[in-house]
Amino acid sequence: MKLIIAYIQPDKLTEVKQALYKAEVYKMSVTNALGCGQQMGFHESYRGVDIEVNLLKKVRLEIAVNQDFVERTIKAIIDGAKTGEIGDGKIFVLPLDRCVRIRTGEEGNDAIG
């Protein structure tokens, strides 16, 4: 079992979700996030005052998958989010030691679905 965490551009969320659905990955958690990476933000003028905005809006996806869904999940995220520009995002794959479905008490691969 793996936990896949992806940070993507907010405007790419619909495309990523469609790519995930085509890959038969339906369960995910989506959170709004702020962050900065290589693009390091931008400058903006508000009422004549120059403001440095270095935390940009991102979307964080968390997807728990069984081992046989890891590669197709990663590929779907890349297919939906990639523009080829700086700021497309990152994907992290973490080991998932334990998963328990609260409703039934199922554990492991059965709990993920």
One Martini backbone bead per residue (centre of mass of N, CA, C, O) as a GRO file, in nm:
protein
  113
    1MET     BB    1   0.099   0.035   0.019
    2LYS     BB    2   0.015   0.377  -0.083
    3LEU     BB    3   0.095   0.729  -0.060
    4ILE     BB    4  -0.028   0.987  -0.265
    5ILE     BB    5   0.126   1.305  -0.319
    6ALA     BB    6  -0.009   1.603  -0.477
    7TYR     BB    7   0.101   1.899  -0.648
    8ILE     BB    8  -0.110   2.138  -0.810
    9GLN     BB    9  -0.279   2.315  -1.021
   10PRO     BB   10  -0.595   2.432  -0.991
   11ASP     BB   11  -0.667   2.426  -1.313
   12LYS     BB   12  -0.597   2.090  -1.320
   13LEU     BB   13  -0.805   1.920  -1.158
   14THR     BB   14  -1.006   1.818  -1.370
   15GLU     BB   15  -0.797   1.665  -1.547
   16VAL     BB   16  -0.695   1.477  -1.325
   17LYS     BB   17  -0.962   1.343  -1.253
   18GLN     BB   18  -1.016   1.226  -1.534
   19ALA     BB   19  -0.756   1.054  -1.546
   20LEU     BB   20  -0.819   0.887  -1.292
   21TYR     BB   21  -1.088   0.763  -1.389
   22LYS     BB   22  -0.958   0.616  -1.635
   23ALA     BB   23  -0.764   0.457  -1.412
   24GLU     BB   24  -0.956   0.369  -1.169
   25VAL     BB   25  -0.942   0.635  -0.978
   26TYR     BB   26  -1.174   0.756  -0.713
   27LYS     BB   27  -1.005   0.801  -0.450
   28MET     BB   28  -0.988   1.120  -0.273
   29SER     BB   29  -0.805   1.402  -0.150
   30VAL     BB   30  -0.883   1.759  -0.130
   31THR     BB   31  -0.659   2.049  -0.101
   32ASN     BB   32  -0.582   2.354  -0.016
   33ALA     BB   33  -0.275   2.536  -0.100
   34LEU     BB   34   0.044   2.671  -0.006
   35GLY     BB   35   0.330   2.765  -0.221
   36CYS     BB   36   0.682   2.710  -0.315
   37GLY     BB   37   0.930   2.712  -0.565
   38GLN     BB   38   1.106   2.783  -0.840
   39GLN     BB   39   0.923   3.046  -0.904
   40MET     BB   40   0.905   3.238  -0.634
   41GLY     BB   41   0.683   3.401  -0.742
   42PHE     BB   42   0.556   3.750  -0.723
   43HIS     BB   43   0.474   4.075  -0.828
   44GLU     BB   44   0.263   4.329  -0.671
   45SER     BB   45   0.019   4.591  -0.699
   46TYR     BB   46  -0.116   4.777  -0.409
   47ARG     BB   47  -0.189   5.089  -0.395
   48GLY     BB   48   0.129   5.141  -0.488
   49VAL     BB   49   0.229   4.872  -0.355
   50ASP     BB   50   0.487   4.654  -0.334
   51ILE     BB   51   0.429   4.298  -0.361
   52GLU     BB   52   0.536   3.987  -0.236
   53VAL     BB   53   0.444   3.675  -0.384
   54ASN     BB   54   0.545   3.341  -0.249
   55LEU     BB   55   0.250   3.217  -0.219
   56LEU     BB   56   0.094   2.972  -0.394
   57LYS     BB   57  -0.158   2.822  -0.543
   58LYS     BB   58  -0.269   2.494  -0.452
   59VAL     BB   59  -0.316   2.137  -0.490
   60ARG     BB   60  -0.396   1.864  -0.274
   61LEU     BB   61  -0.334   1.520  -0.316
   62GLU     BB   62  -0.480   1.219  -0.170
   63ILE     BB   63  -0.373   0.873  -0.238
   64ALA     BB   64  -0.480   0.552  -0.171
   65VAL     BB   65  -0.298   0.253  -0.273
   66ASN     BB   66  -0.235  -0.015  -0.428
   67GLN     BB   67   0.035  -0.142  -0.583
   68ASP     BB   68  -0.118  -0.180  -0.876
   69PHE     BB   69  -0.185   0.161  -0.877
   70VAL     BB   70   0.063   0.348  -0.877
   71GLU     BB   71   0.149   0.402  -1.177
   72ARG     BB   72  -0.133   0.491  -1.286
   73THR     BB   73  -0.158   0.735  -1.096
   74ILE     BB   74   0.092   0.891  -1.180
   75LYS     BB   75   0.025   0.910  -1.483
   76ALA     BB   76  -0.245   1.063  -1.450
   77ILE     BB   77  -0.133   1.314  -1.314
   78ILE     BB   78   0.061   1.393  -1.538
   79ASP     BB   79  -0.144   1.407  -1.773
   80GLY     BB   80  -0.325   1.637  -1.627
   81ALA     BB   81  -0.078   1.855  -1.523
   82LYS     BB   82   0.094   1.890  -1.773
   83THR     BB   83   0.283   2.177  -1.940
   84GLY     BB   84   0.614   2.234  -1.909
   85GLU     BB   85   0.617   2.419  -1.664
   86ILE     BB   86   0.678   2.595  -1.412
   87GLY     BB   87   0.459   2.456  -1.151
   88ASP     BB   88   0.320   2.171  -1.195
   89GLY     BB   89   0.471   1.995  -0.967
   90LYS     BB   90   0.429   1.717  -0.728
   91ILE     BB   91   0.530   1.374  -0.635
   92PHE     BB   92   0.451   1.157  -0.360
   93VAL     BB   93   0.579   0.841  -0.226
   94LEU     BB   94   0.437   0.649   0.037
   95PRO     BB   95   0.429   0.447   0.284
   96LEU     BB   96   0.160   0.221   0.399
   97ASP     BB   97   0.112   0.049   0.687
   98ARG     BB   98  -0.197   0.148   0.753
   99CYS     BB   99  -0.550   0.052   0.707
  100VAL     BB  100  -0.880   0.170   0.821
  101ARG     BB  101  -1.211   0.095   0.817
  102ILE     BB  102  -1.447   0.221   1.014
  103ARG     BB  103  -1.720   0.083   0.943
  104THR     BB  104  -1.585  -0.238   0.930
  105GLY     BB  105  -1.261  -0.288   1.009
  106GLU     BB  106  -1.098  -0.301   0.780
  107GLU     BB  107  -0.779  -0.404   0.641
  108GLY     BB  108  -0.577  -0.281   0.419
  109ASN     BB  109  -0.657  -0.351   0.099
  110ASP     BB  110  -0.964  -0.362   0.170
  111ALA     BB  111  -0.986  -0.063   0.277
  112ILE     BB  112  -0.914   0.084   0.011
  113GLY     BB  113  -1.043  -0.084  -0.262
   0.00000   0.00000   0.00000
